[in-house]
């Protein structure tokens, strides 16, 4: 039986991956914090290891004897930029180093983000071979984590998946969108232009993760003087993944609303208003001592030219195909929310 470790298993992506792998007969071990909400894992036949990415001893125990590591843990919001690097970069490094203590280091798959690569449009989607140009501190931390992992690639078989916006069952971010539209039937779109985005349903992302871990390329060790890969090796071991088609942010809101049986109006919001909202969020975050939902880092991403990526590489080399359309994915998400009393 194939044994794996999932970090971030109590979260949105990690819990969906755990459910998928348990259903496919894997021996699943999950690294969870003592404070983690475990309701999405309670019915699953998993082994729990209590610890964190900051606790090297718990990481050493967690990776012992596993064949694959799925690293889905990470910080997506921070009060200070340094917190992104503490968790995303240093945490990834500690986990990778723990893997190297094993006689046969496991395959390591890191869940990164399109934000690590940078922006893209429908006319020029982001691809793996392009030089990275992250616009947010979050994206820069994810890229730095990837680079740290690549530095160990000669010893550790590692790959990276960079999903765009993820949605699906147990997604609290999409739930916030639904709650806002239910309160006020409006969908606010950043800027006065069409803002293009790629999406991926969590079930498709989990399928891609398994495909990459079992048969994907591995990262190339750094080969240049500044510690980065060059030439054809630059995109090696990295994968973007997406849904059946790309949409605008306004169209995404309409798809989500129709799945719930609602009618909402898409309202383009001038960019300066988003920056004002970000400033308010920053002030609230400073008062509370923790990151607000809207902050300057999120506004940098929301006011970029677009977030579109191409999944041609994973489709052509690993046979990845979205299992359902965006309409079907949103309908499944809404059905799960209602079944579990989330909306």
C-alpha positions in Angstrom: 0.0 0.0 0.0 1.3 3.4 -1.0 1.9 5.6 2.1 1.8 9.4 1.9 2.0 12.5 4.1 -0.3 15.5 3.6 0.6 18.8 5.2 -2.3 21.3 5.5 -4.6 18.4 5.7 -7.2 20.2 7.8 -7.5 22.9 5.1 -9.5 23.2 2.0 -7.1 21.5 -0.5 -5.5 19.2 1.9 -8.8 17.7 3.2 -10.1 17.1 -0.3 -6.9 15.4 -1.2 -7.0 13.2 1.9 -10.6 12.2 1.0 -9.6 11.3 -2.5 -6.5 9.3 -1.5 -8.4 7.4 1.2 -11.0 6.5 -1.3 -8.3 5.2 -3.7 -6.7 2.9 -1.0 -3.7 5.0 0.0 -2.3 4.8 3.5 -2.8 8.5 4.5 -0.9 10.3 7.2 -1.8 14.0 8.0 0.2 16.6 9.8 -2.2 18.8 11.8 -1.8 21.5 14.4 -3.2 21.1 17.9 -5.5 24.0 17.1 -6.6 22.7 13.7 -10.3 22.3 12.8 -10.6 18.6 11.9 -14.3 18.2 11.0 -13.4 17.5 7.3 -11.1 14.7 8.4 -13.1 13.0 11.2 -14.7 10.4 9.0 -11.5 9.4 7.2 -9.3 6.5 8.0 -6.1 8.5 8.4 -3.2 8.7 10.8 -2.8 12.0 12.5 0.6 13.5 13.5 0.3 16.6 15.7 2.9 19.2 14.8 3.7 22.1 12.6 6.1 23.3 9.9 8.0 25.1 12.7 8.6 21.9 14.7 11.4 19.9 13.1 10.9 16.9 15.4 7.3 16.5 14.4 8.3 16.8 10.7 10.9 14.1 11.1 8.2 11.8 12.6 5.6 12.8 10.0 7.8 11.8 7.0 9.1 8.6 8.4 8.4 5.7 6.0 6.3 7.6 3.5 6.5 7.3 -0.2 5.0 10.6 -1.2 4.7 14.0 0.5 2.0 16.4 -0.6 2.9 19.8 0.9 -0.4 21.7 0.9 0.2 23.8 4.0 1.1 27.4 3.7 0.2 31.0 4.7 -2.1 32.8 2.3 -2.7 35.9 4.5 -0.3 37.8 6.8 -0.2 40.8 9.0 3.5 41.2 8.2 5.2 40.3 5.0 7.9 38.4 6.9 5.2 36.0 8.1 4.8 34.7 4.5 8.5 33.9 4.3 8.6 32.4 7.8 5.9 29.9 7.0 6.1 29.4 3.2 9.8 29.4 2.7 11.3 28.2 6.0 8.5 25.8 6.6 9.0 24.2 3.1 12.7 24.0 3.7 12.3 22.2 7.1 9.9 19.7 5.6 12.2 19.0 2.7 15.2 18.6 5.0 13.1 16.1 7.1 12.6 14.1 3.9 16.3 14.0 3.3 16.8 12.2 6.7 15.0 9.2 5.3 17.0 6.3 3.7 14.8 6.6 0.6 13.6 10.2 0.4 9.9 10.4 -0.6 8.6 12.2 -3.7 7.8 15.7 -2.7 5.0 17.7 -4.3 4.6 21.4 -3.3 1.4 23.2 -3.8 2.5 26.6 -4.9 0.4 29.3 -6.7 0.0 31.0 -10.0 1.0 34.1 -7.9 4.5 32.7 -7.8 4.7 32.8 -11.6 3.0 36.1 -12.2 0.2 37.5 -14.2 -1.3 36.3 -17.5 -4.1 37.1 -19.9 -6.3 35.1 -22.2 -4.1 36.3 -25.1 -0.9 35.6 -23.3 -1.5 33.0 -20.5 1.3 32.2 -18.0 3.3 29.1 -18.9 6.0 27.1 -17.0 8.9 28.2 -19.2 8.4 32.0 -18.7 10.5 33.9 -16.1 8.6 34.4 -12.9 7.4 37.9 -12.1 5.3 37.8 -8.9 3.5 41.0 -8.0 2.6 40.3 -4.3 4.6 39.5 -1.2 2.6 36.2 -1.1 3.7 35.3 -4.6 7.3 36.2 -3.9 7.3 34.0 -0.8 5.9 31.0 -2.8 8.5 31.5 -5.5 11.3 31.7 -2.8 9.9 28.4 -1.4 10.1 26.8 -4.8 13.6 28.0 -5.3 14.6 26.6 -1.9 13.1 23.3 -2.9 15.0 23.3 -6.2 18.2 23.8 -4.3 17.7 20.3 -2.9 16.6 18.7 -6.2 19.8 16.8 -6.7 18.9 14.8 -3.5 15.1 15.1 -3.3 12.7 14.2 -6.1 10.4 17.2 -6.0 7.8 18.9 -8.2 5.6 22.0 -8.0 2.0 22.6 -9.0 0.8 26.2 -9.3 -2.9 26.4 -9.2 -4.9 29.5 -10.0 -8.0 30.4 -7.9 -9.4 27.1 -6.4 -13.0 26.4 -5.6 -15.1 23.5 -4.5 -16.5 21.6 -1.4 -15.3 23.0 2.0 -14.0 26.2 0.4 -14.5 29.1 2.9 -13.1 31.7 0.4 -15.9 31.0 -2.1 -18.4 30.8 0.8 -17.5 34.4 1.6 -18.4 35.4 -2.0 -21.7 33.7 -1.7 -22.5 35.3 1.6 -21.7 38.7 0.3 -24.0 38.2 -2.8 -26.7 36.9 -0.6 -26.5 39.9 1.6 -26.4 42.3 -1.4 -27.1 41.0 -4.9 -23.9 42.6 -6.4 -20.7 41.1 -7.6 -17.8 43.7 -7.5 -15.2 43.3 -10.2 -11.9 45.0 -9.9 -11.2 47.9 -12.4 -13.3 49.2 -15.2 -12.0 46.5 -17.7 -12.6 42.8 -18.1 -10.4 41.1 -15.5 -9.4 37.6 -16.9 -8.9 34.7 -14.5 -8.2 31.0 -14.5 -10.0 28.8 -12.0 -9.7 25.1 -11.0 -12.1 22.9 -9.1 -10.5 21.3 -6.1 -11.2 17.8 -7.3 -9.4 18.5 -10.6 -6.4 20.0 -8.6 -6.2 16.9 -6.4 -6.3 14.7 -9.5 -3.4 16.8 -11.0 -1.5 16.5 -7.8 -1.6 12.7 -7.8 -0.7 12.6 -11.5 2.3 14.8 -10.9 3.5 12.9 -7.8 3.3 9.5 -9.4 4.6 10.4 -12.9 5.5 14.0 -13.3 8.8 15.7 -14.0 11.0 16.6 -11.1 12.6 20.0 -10.4 16.0 20.7 -12.0 18.8 21.7 -9.6 20.0 25.3 -9.9 22.6 25.7 -12.5 23.3 29.4 -12.8 25.5 31.7 -10.7 22.4 33.3 -9.0 21.0 29.9 -8.0 18.2 29.6 -10.6 17.7 27.1 -13.4 18.4 28.1 -16.9 17.4 27.3 -20.5 15.1 24.3 -21.1 15.3 23.3 -17.4 13.6 26.4 -16.2 10.1 25.0 -16.4 11.1 21.5 -15.5 9.1 20.0 -12.6 6.6 22.9 -12.6 2.9 22.6 -13.6 0.0 24.9 -14.1 -3.5 23.5 -13.9 -6.9 25.0 -14.8 -10.6 24.4 -15.5 -12.2 23.7 -18.8 -12.0 27.4 -19.8 -10.9 30.8 -18.6 -13.4 33.6 -17.7 -13.5 37.1 -16.5 -13.9 37.8 -12.8 -17.4 39.2 -13.6 -18.4 36.0 -15.5 -17.1 34.0 -12.5 -19.5 35.8 -10.2 -22.4 35.2 -12.6 -21.6 31.5 -12.8 -21.4 31.2 -9.0 -24.7 33.1 -8.6 -26.6 31.1 -11.2 -25.5 27.9 -9.5 -27.2 29.1 -6.3 -30.3 30.2 -8.3 -29.7 33.9 -7.7 -29.6 36.9 -10.0 -26.8 39.4 -9.2 -25.5 42.5 -11.0 -21.8 42.7 -11.8 -20.5 46.1 -10.9 -17.0 47.2 -12.1 -15.3 49.2 -9.3 -12.6 51.8 -10.1 -9.2 50.8 -9.0 -8.7 53.7 -6.6 -11.7 52.4 -4.6 -10.0 49.0 -4.2 -6.9 50.7 -2.8 -9.0 52.6 -0.3 -10.6 49.3 0.7 -7.1 47.9 1.1 -6.0 50.8 3.3 -9.1 50.2 5.5 -8.2 46.5 5.7 -4.6 47.4 6.6 -5.8 49.7 9.4 -8.2 47.0 10.8 -5.4 44.4 10.6 -3.1 46.6 12.6 -5.8 47.2 15.3 -6.5 43.5 15.5 -2.9 42.3 15.1 -3.8 39.9 12.3 -4.4 40.1 8.5 -7.7 41.4 7.2 -9.4 39.8 4.2 -8.6 42.9 2.1 -5.1 44.3 2.4 -2.5 45.9 0.2 -1.0 42.6 -0.8 -4.4 41.3 -2.0 -5.1 44.6 -3.8 -1.8 44.3 -5.7 -3.1 40.9 -7.1 -6.6 42.3 -7.7 -5.4 45.2 -9.8 -2.9 43.2 -11.9 -3.6 42.7 -15.6 -5.1 39.2 -15.0 -4.5 35.8 -13.7 -4.6 33.3 -16.5 -2.4 30.2 -17.0 -2.1 27.5 -19.6 -2.5 23.8 -18.6 -1.2 22.6 -21.9 1.9 21.0 -20.4 0.1 18.8 -17.8 -2.6 18.0 -20.3 -0.2 16.8 -23.0 2.3 15.0 -20.8 0.2 13.6 -17.9 -3.3 13.3 -19.5 -4.9 15.8 -17.2 -8.5 16.8 -18.0 -11.0 18.6 -15.9 -13.7 16.2 -14.8 -16.5 18.7 -15.1 -17.4 22.2 -16.5 -17.2 25.3 -14.5 -21.1 25.3 -14.3 -21.0 21.7 -13.0 -18.3 22.6 -10.5 -20.1 25.6 -9.0 -23.4 23.5 -8.9 -21.6 20.8 -6.9 -20.0 23.4 -4.6 -23.4 25.0 -3.8 -25.0 21.6 -3.3 -22.3 20.7 -0.7 -22.6 24.1 1.1 -26.4 23.6 1.4 -26.1 19.9 2.4 -23.7 20.8 5.2 -25.6 23.9 6.4 -23.0 26.4 5.2 -25.5 28.5 3.2 
